[in-house]
Amino acid sequence: MTDHVDLSIRQFVSAWRLMCAASARHATGTAGDLDMVFSGLPISFFNIGMVTGRGLSGDALAASARLAIDWAADKGVPWFFIVTQEGLRNDVNAATVLDACDLAPVMPLTGMLATSLAPSTRAAGPLQLTTPRDDEGCGALIAINSRAYGMPLDAAADIVGRSSFWESQFPVVGLQDGMPVSCAAVMMVDGHRYVALVATDPEHQRRGHAEAAMRGALEASAARHGDRPTVLHATEAGRPVYERMGYRPIASHTVFMEKRFLAEH
């Protein structure tokens, strides 16, 4: 039987390894119950430490946190420390334990899995789905995500904004009146279709555009690799959309950040 909690953790780590490896400054490390995957770019989203163990005590979690902080200390970039609730003992409060390590919670993420999608119930309006083939088109993935999440992601153009990265993966950009307004991407990760970079320009949200782009990317990946299970990690805002599409929760993750970086986040 598949361990879905482990699947959520491993998909996260493997997807970030795939993306971050495109950076000339990338670095990785594994020790005990911890995987570190850094692009070296000044974007916290692309530098992560992930706790991978199960049944962890508070002391074990704190030890992983201190190890991650030490490993990241000379990298000079903001980063995320990610904890899976199902990996902790029931008596462990991650926020309390990690506060003593100068790590603060930033946001929850839900690991989700679908073996098949529910039919779409929303029309995306006059949206043209396109597959970007050059750096300018792939750069739209970064620009749309930057606007959607209010985060400067320009530095990520050197990795996921390059057409060379997407040669064997499946990006989709939705155009309205010729302008990029939504996007999504599917990457093949350990035999699963991993969904990432789902976003809609704030002026065009709540119209089904992100779902349309995501379905387009999933269809393109299925055409080449078959209708394999699909995994993603959802924000609270995105979770209802994914549940409506047929995804179900398999793990609860919390993203933490060193307090010294919070003012910049």
QUIRA-V233237 format. One record per pair of residues at least 4 apart in sequence whose C-alpha atoms are under 7 Angstrom apart, sorted by sequence separation. I is the first residue (numbers start at 1). J is the second residue. D is the distance in whole Angstrom. If there is no record, write none. Layout:
I | J | D
I | J | D
This chain:
3 | 7 | 6
4 | 8 | 6
5 | 9 | 6
6 | 10 | 6
7 | 11 | 6
8 | 12 | 6
9 | 13 | 6
10 | 14 | 6
11 | 15 | 6
12 | 16 | 6
13 | 17 | 6
14 | 18 | 6
15 | 19 | 6
16 | 20 | 6
17 | 21 | 6
30 | 34 | 6
31 | 35 | 7
56 | 60 | 6
57 | 61 | 6
58 | 62 | 6
59 | 63 | 6
60 | 64 | 6
61 | 65 | 6
62 | 66 | 6
63 | 67 | 6
64 | 68 | 6
65 | 69 | 6
66 | 70 | 6
67 | 71 | 6
68 | 72 | 6
69 | 73 | 6
88 | 92 | 6
93 | 97 | 6
94 | 98 | 6
95 | 99 | 6
96 | 100 | 7
98 | 102 | 6
99 | 103 | 5
133 | 137 | 6
134 | 138 | 6
135 | 139 | 6
136 | 140 | 7
139 | 143 | 6
140 | 144 | 6
141 | 145 | 6
142 | 146 | 6
143 | 147 | 6
144 | 148 | 6
145 | 149 | 6
146 | 150 | 6
147 | 151 | 7
156 | 160 | 6
157 | 161 | 4
158 | 162 | 6
163 | 167 | 6
166 | 170 | 6
175 | 179 | 5
176 | 180 | 7
188 | 192 | 6
189 | 193 | 6
200 | 204 | 6
201 | 205 | 6
208 | 212 | 6
209 | 213 | 6
210 | 214 | 6
211 | 215 | 6
212 | 216 | 6
213 | 217 | 6
214 | 218 | 6
215 | 219 | 6
216 | 220 | 6
217 | 221 | 6
218 | 222 | 6
219 | 223 | 6
220 | 224 | 7
221 | 225 | 6
222 | 226 | 4
234 | 238 | 6
235 | 239 | 6
238 | 242 | 6
239 | 243 | 6
240 | 244 | 6
241 | 245 | 6
242 | 246 | 6
243 | 247 | 5
257 | 261 | 7
258 | 262 | 7
261 | 265 | 6
21 | 26 | 6
30 | 35 | 5
41 | 46 | 7
56 | 61 | 6
98 | 103 | 5
99 | 104 | 6
132 | 137 | 5
146 | 151 | 5
156 | 161 | 6
157 | 162 | 6
160 | 165 | 6
166 | 171 | 7
175 | 180 | 4
176 | 181 | 7
188 | 193 | 5
189 | 194 | 6
200 | 205 | 6
222 | 227 | 5
234 | 239 | 5
242 | 247 | 5
243 | 248 | 6
257 | 262 | 7
20 | 26 | 6
29 | 35 | 6
30 | 36 | 6
98 | 104 | 7
132 | 138 | 5
146 | 152 | 6
159 | 165 | 7
174 | 180 | 6
175 | 181 | 6
187 | 193 | 6
188 | 194 | 6
222 | 228 | 7
29 | 36 | 5
39 | 46 | 6
40 | 47 | 7
146 | 153 | 6
173 | 180 | 6
174 | 181 | 6
186 | 193 | 6
187 | 194 | 5
28 | 36 | 5
29 | 37 | 7
38 | 46 | 6
39 | 47 | 6
174 | 182 | 5
186 | 194 | 5
187 | 195 | 7
28 | 37 | 5
38 | 47 | 4
95 | 104 | 7
173 | 182 | 6
174 | 183 | 6
186 | 195 | 5
200 | 209 | 7
27 | 37 | 6
28 | 38 | 6
37 | 47 | 6
38 | 48 | 6
95 | 105 | 7
173 | 183 | 4
185 | 195 | 6
186 | 196 | 6
200 | 210 | 6
27 | 38 | 5
37 | 48 | 5
142 | 153 | 6
172 | 183 | 6
173 | 184 | 7
185 | 196 | 5
199 | 210 | 6
26 | 38 | 5
27 | 39 | 6
36 | 48 | 6
37 | 49 | 6
142 | 154 | 7
172 | 184 | 5
184 | 196 | 6
185 | 197 | 6
198 | 210 | 6
26 | 39 | 4
36 | 49 | 4
171 | 184 | 6
172 | 185 | 6
184 | 197 | 5
185 | 198 | 7
25 | 39 | 6
26 | 40 | 5
35 | 49 | 6
36 | 50 | 6
171 | 185 | 4
183 | 197 | 7
184 | 198 | 4
25 | 40 | 5
34 | 49 | 7
35 | 50 | 5
142 | 157 | 7
170 | 185 | 5
171 | 186 | 6
183 | 198 | 6
184 | 199 | 7
23 | 39 | 6
34 | 50 | 6
35 | 51 | 7
170 | 186 | 5
183 | 199 | 6
198 | 214 | 7
34 | 51 | 5
169 | 186 | 6
170 | 187 | 6
182 | 199 | 6
183 | 200 | 7
20 | 38 | 6
21 | 39 | 7
33 | 51 | 6
34 | 52 | 6
139 | 157 | 6
169 | 187 | 5
182 | 200 | 4
20 | 39 | 4
33 | 52 | 5
49 | 68 | 6
142 | 161 | 6
169 | 188 | 7
181 | 200 | 6
182 | 201 | 6
17 | 37 | 6
33 | 53 | 5
141 | 161 | 7
181 | 201 | 5
16 | 37 | 7
139 | 161 | 4
138 | 161 | 5
139 | 162 | 7
181 | 204 | 7
138 | 162 | 6
138 | 163 | 6
20 | 46 | 7
135 | 161 | 6
184 | 210 | 7
135 | 162 | 5
182 | 209 | 6
183 | 210 | 6
135 | 163 | 5
182 | 210 | 5
134 | 163 | 5
184 | 213 | 5
185 | 214 | 7
34 | 64 | 6
133 | 163 | 6
183 | 213 | 5
184 | 214 | 5
33 | 64 | 7
48 | 79 | 6
49 | 80 | 6
50 | 81 | 6
51 | 82 | 6
56 | 87 | 6
57 | 88 | 6
182 | 213 | 7
186 | 217 | 6
47 | 79 | 5
48 | 80 | 5
49 | 81 | 5
50 | 82 | 5
51 | 83 | 6
55 | 87 | 5
56 | 88 | 5
57 | 89 | 6
185 | 217 | 6
186 | 218 | 6
47 | 80 | 6
48 | 81 | 6
49 | 82 | 6
50 | 83 | 6
54 | 87 | 4
55 | 88 | 5
56 | 89 | 6
184 | 217 | 7
44 | 78 | 5
45 | 79 | 7
53 | 87 | 6
54 | 88 | 6
55 | 89 | 5
58 | 92 | 6
40 | 75 | 7
42 | 77 | 5
43 | 78 | 6
44 | 79 | 4
45 | 80 | 7
57 | 92 | 6
62 | 97 | 6
66 | 101 | 7
186 | 221 | 7
193 | 228 | 6
41 | 77 | 7
42 | 78 | 6
44 | 80 | 6
62 | 98 | 6
65 | 101 | 7
192 | 228 | 6
193 | 229 | 6
194 | 230 | 6
195 | 231 | 6
196 | 232 | 7
40 | 77 | 7
144 | 181 | 7
192 | 229 | 6
193 | 230 | 4
194 | 231 | 5
195 | 232 | 5
144 | 182 | 7
192 | 230 | 6
193 | 231 | 6
194 | 232 | 6
58 | 97 | 6
132 | 171 | 7
174 | 213 | 6
192 | 231 | 7
131 | 171 | 6
132 | 172 | 7
140 | 180 | 7
173 | 213 | 6
131 | 172 | 5
132 | 173 | 7
172 | 213 | 6
130 | 172 | 6
131 | 173 | 6
141 | 183 | 6
9 | 52 | 7
129 | 172 | 6
130 | 173 | 5
129 | 173 | 6
130 | 174 | 6
172 | 216 | 7
129 | 174 | 5
172 | 217 | 6
128 | 174 | 5
129 | 175 | 6
171 | 217 | 6
127 | 174 | 6
128 | 175 | 5
170 | 217 | 6
127 | 175 | 6
128 | 176 | 6
127 | 176 | 5
126 | 176 | 7
170 | 220 | 7
148 | 199 | 6
170 | 221 | 6
145 | 197 | 7
148 | 200 | 6
148 | 201 | 5
145 | 199 | 5
147 | 201 | 6
148 | 202 | 6
144 | 199 | 6
147 | 202 | 7
144 | 200 | 6
144 | 201 | 6
124 | 207 | 6
124 | 208 | 5
129 | 213 | 7
123 | 208 | 7
124 | 209 | 5
122 | 208 | 6
124 | 212 | 6
8 | 111 | 6
43 | 153 | 7
115 | 228 | 7
41 | 155 | 7
115 | 229 | 4
114 | 229 | 6
115 | 230 | 6
114 | 230 | 5
113 | 230 | 6
114 | 231 | 7
113 | 231 | 5
112 | 231 | 6
113 | 232 | 7
112 | 232 | 5
111 | 232 | 6
112 | 233 | 6
111 | 233 | 4
110 | 233 | 5
111 | 234 | 6
109 | 233 | 6
110 | 234 | 5
109 | 234 | 5
110 | 235 | 7
109 | 235 | 5
108 | 235 | 7
109 | 236 | 7
118 | 245 | 5
117 | 245 | 6
118 | 246 | 5
117 | 246 | 5
116 | 246 | 7
114 | 246 | 6
114 | 247 | 4
113 | 247 | 5
114 | 248 | 6
23 | 158 | 7
112 | 247 | 6
113 | 248 | 5
23 | 159 | 6
112 | 248 | 5
113 | 249 | 7
22 | 159 | 5
112 | 249 | 4
113 | 250 | 7
111 | 249 | 6
112 | 250 | 5
110 | 249 | 6
111 | 250 | 5
19 | 159 | 7
111 | 251 | 5
19 | 160 | 7
110 | 251 | 6
111 | 252 | 6
110 | 252 | 5
109 | 252 | 6
110 | 253 | 6
109 | 253 | 5
108 | 253 | 6
109 | 254 | 6
108 | 254 | 4
107 | 254 | 6
108 | 255 | 6
107 | 255 | 5
105 | 254 | 7
106 | 255 | 6
105 | 255 | 6
106 | 256 | 5
105 | 256 | 4
106 | 257 | 7
104 | 256 | 5
105 | 257 | 6
103 | 256 | 6
104 | 257 | 5
103 | 257 | 5
104 | 258 | 6
103 | 258 | 4
104 | 259 | 6
102 | 258 | 6
103 | 259 | 6
102 | 259 | 6
86 | 251 | 7
86 | 252 | 7
85 | 252 | 6
84 | 252 | 6
85 | 253 | 6
84 | 253 | 4
83 | 253 | 5
84 | 254 | 6
82 | 253 | 7
83 | 254 | 5
82 | 254 | 6
83 | 255 | 7
82 | 255 | 5
15 | 189 | 6
81 | 255 | 6
82 | 256 | 6
14 | 189 | 7
80 | 255 | 6
81 | 256 | 5
80 | 256 | 6
81 | 257 | 6
80 | 257 | 5
11 | 189 | 7
79 | 257 | 7
78 | 261 | 6
8 | 251 | 6
5 | 250 | 6
4 | 250 | 6
5 | 251 | 5
